[in-house]
Amino acid sequence: MSAGGNGGVAARFAALCLDEKGHLSVSDYADLGLRGALLVDLVLAGRVTQTDESVDLDAAPRGDPLADRALNELDVLGGRSLDWWLEHSAIGLGTAAADLVASGAWEQLPRQALHRGPRFAVRRPDRPAHDAAVLSGLERPGSVEDAAVAAIAAAAGLAGARVSGPPEELLESTGSAAWACRLVTDFVSEARIEGTAVSRASLTALWAAMPT
């Protein structure tokens, strides 16, 4: 499944970041969670694999704009860690929304008169409803992707989730992606506890200076 497609962990996480009127969350921790969800998509696709000492990357383009942007960034890290990428990546919810609209998974709604921000709707609202139910504990995850979406959403504080991070049983249900989910949820939870996040303007300036 394409990382930017309607069924990927990143796309499903992004859908949970829409409020009832279709506006995206403005939380920097939601942006961190989106990047983490995208990393998990790449792990599930076999593009990022854990080794005894590090991680291996297959940076060949996938033909998916969001995934390929992440692969390009990961390919020029120059020895920096995945934690560094999670904090400093230029990818955010706005990037994901543009990709999802272009793919047809989301539609862009008319702007409201008193709100400048764009609005979006998911074309398959059953999926975010299911993910929200898993996040709230009303339903059990039925797949690795279900568990990953809910775990990262809990770490990012969506739906009022506690800052302590996701329940252990969610992480245990993420299968082969458990190492990445733990890395992501630990990083995002710690960032929320410490109240730290790099501003979006700073990220834009940083990546403009990175080698390509």
Residue, then its C-alpha position, 0 to 999 in steps of 0.5 A: m500500500s502506498a505510504g501516501g495512499n488512503g490506506g497507509v499509516a501516514a494517511r490514516f494518522a493525518a485523517l485523525c488530525l482533521d477536526e469536525k469542520g475539516h481543519l488540520s491540527v496546528s500542533d507541532y506534535a501532530d507533525l512529528g507524529l505524521r513523520g513517524a507514521l510515514l517512517v512506519d509506512l517505509v518500514l512496512a514497505g521494506r524500505v527502512t530496515q533495522t540492522d544490528e548496528s544501524v538501519d538500512l535504507d532503500a531510497a529508490p523512488r516509489g512513485d508516491p510523492l509523500a514517500d519519495r520526499a521522505l526517502n530523499e530526506l533520509d538519503v541525505l541525512g549524512g549520519r544523522s539519526l532517525d530521531w534527528w529526522l523526526e524532529h527536523s524533517a520538512i514534511g508536515l500535515g500540509t504536505a500530506a494533505a496536498d498529496l492526499v488531495a492530489s491522489g483523490a483520497w481526500e477532497q478539499l472543501p470550500r473555505q469558511a468565511l471566518h477561517r483562513g485555513p484550508r478544509f478537507a474531507v476524507r473520501r472514506p470516512d469509515r476508516p478514520a472512524h474505526d481508527a478513532a475507535v481504536l484510539s479511544g479503546l472502543e475497538r481492538p486493532g485488527s492489523v499492524e496498521d491499526a495498532a501503529v496508527a493508534a499508538i502514534a496518535a496516542a503519543a501525539g496527543l490526538a483525541g486528548a490522549r495522555v502525554s504518557g504515550p500509547p498503551e503497551e498492548l498497542l505497541e506489541s500489536t505492531g509486529s515487524a514495525a514495533w521497533a520503529c513504532r517504539l522509536v517514534t512514540d518514545f520520541v513524540s511522547e518525550a517531546r510533548i513532556e518536555g514541550t519541545a518542537v522545532s517550528r515549521a519556519s525553522l524547518t523550511a530554512l533548514w532543509a533549503a540548505m541541505p544537500t540534494 
